[in-house]
Amino acid sequence: MAELMPLLLFVLVCLVLMCGFPVAFTLAGTSLLFAGVGVLTGTLDDAFLHALPNRMFGILSNQILIAVPLFVFMGVMLEKSRIAERLLRNMGLLFGPVRGGLGFSVVIVGMLMAASTGIIGATVVTMGLISLPTMLRQGYSPALATGNICATGTLGQIIPPSTALIILGDVLSSSYQQAQLKMGIFSPETISVADLFVGALIPGLMLVAAYLLYIGLVALFRPQAAPAVSDRPPLDSAFVLELLKGLLPPLALIIAVLGSILTGIATPTEAAGIGAGGALLLAIAYREFDIARLKEVMDATLQVTSMVFLIFIGAALFSLVFRGFGGEELVHSAFTSLPGGVFSAMLIVMLVIFLLGFILDFIEITFVVVPIVAPVLLMMGVDPVWLGIMIAINLQTSFLTPPFGFALFYLRGVAPKEIATRTIYRGVMPFIAIQLLILLLLAIFPQLATWLPDQLYG
């Protein structure tokens, strides 16, 4: 019976989460229940629970995690101050006369929004409210328009500085240290969030390029599905000035944030501070700042940050109890006994994470699944940066896949009622194929994720 306790704990956590209970309390409550049973029956050494206060203090004093509220503040401020709306409108006017131009604009602006918010729901809803009516009014195929918006919205998973990558980087760092200790390696070397940011650049840009290529091919072979816009104002100096005013400031902010991380001038936390302060200054410069809006942004930031840190604490308790019952050894034994070794283990992990992405959010998967499987995979020789990017793109694909993809639900909530749900499902299919292709290329050529970090950080 004792050998089944970690498996029962994992299954019960997933079942309770699927019932809709809050993630943080599900993780903490279920783990405490199993811990009590384990201590009473003698199957769990309570010494594991003595480590919980130190683990909680370590979470709350973690310098890297300060970047979470700062990046969330940056993204929400850019959204609430209508900077993203202005950017999308101007890009649409610039590319509109080209067939597929509105589609190109959605991808480019979505990429920039992903780099500033890193939150899928915010990006999909914002793009759906702003761009979908315009695309439909200009004669775009509803399937292409909705698929384009959903796929672009999921770029927040992989385009740095993604909140998902920050959280994933912290979890992978802890897993990497555990794997080293298990192997008897005592080294200060760890995995930083900057490593994941740099590793995500090439795969993320490949996804963006593939989206643009697909839209271009649709415009070429099916021009009626992605027509040119005919009502653009004249390309005079006033239009160019308005375009530059809408494009250059947010672009400069994103370059400053990412550039300071990539060049080593600033840590991710310091860069997040630059981003938050820069977003505030942009709102003031665009005359979109007032106390009411600041309060709204700070409330949204507080809600997201509180949720993340409560889940962190619940996940710490879950991880301790799971390991206390010998769950890590159980997973290691199962993976190492698989025929095919690392390949089979990675395939199973990717499949499980993909399926869980239908019912759980990325935060839940990152805290529940990754701490269980990552140390074992790292002990088997898997590169941690490559593993992190594979997980991020895998989840991004899962969130886009019918019938349970989160991005589909977000867009369904703001799309006109005359657009059928099956139209949205049909529209995302080509983009799912693109993401699976990128995931396959990344699996075959891990250097796509590891080459740039190796070049920059050695």
C-alpha angles and dihedrals in degrees: 000000000000090000090058095051097090091047092048090048092053094045093047092049091053092047093050091047091052088054088064102252117150112275099229095050092042092055095043098040097046092045093050090049092053091042091055092049090046095050093046093049094041094241094115127054107225089216086086090062091052087067092059098087091052090047092051092048089050091054095049093046095045108127094203094057091059084077090069098071092038094054091043089052090050094051097044092048091052089049099044094045089057092238090131090050091052091047093051093047093051094045089049090054091048097050097027098099090058118083106256089014096132089051090051089050093052092052095047095045090042089054091052092046090049088053090052103038108021088196116120098202094051093049097046094046094046093047091044094053096043107034108024096070090048094049092049092046090053091054101260118159107263090224093052093044096049094041090050093052095045094048093045091049092058091059086089087080095063111018108091138266082047119162087216091058092049092054093040090049092054092049092047090049090057091045091050091053091048091050091051092050091049089053092048094249114141106192133142089221113118142160116268130203087241089062090057092044091054093041091053095054099081097041090044093051090045089057092049091048091048091051091050091048092051093050090047091052091049090050090049099048100026105031092167089064094055108023127179120259113249103190102067116139118246115285096245133142093272091055092047091049092050090047093052092046090055097041111035103054097053090039090052090050093052092046090049092051096045095036093054089053097044094047093046093241091123137018117240089260093052090045089052088056089052090051095049093047092044093051089052092051091048091053089052092046092051090048091239096119127105137142094259092054092046090052090050092051093047092048091052091047092049092050094051094043094048090050093050096048094045088053089048090057093046090047091051090056092045091050093050094049093044091052091043090060090051095256094143092056090047092054092044092051092048094049097044092050093055117109108245096036116216094006093057093043092051092045092053093045092049092048093049092047091047092053093044088053087071093064107019132057121240091256091055093047092046092054100036106036108023097058088053100048104025099071091050094048091047090051087053090059102263114153108246096217092050090047091052094050092046090053092047095051091042091055090045089056092046092053088055099046121101140271099021105021111138093219089058091054092049093052093042088059094059102027120103114269092240089068106088120224090236088059090058090047091050092048096056096050097087091047091051088053089051092051092048089051091052090047090052092049090049090051092050095041109033088174088080086074102028105040098074096047089048090052095047101036102021 
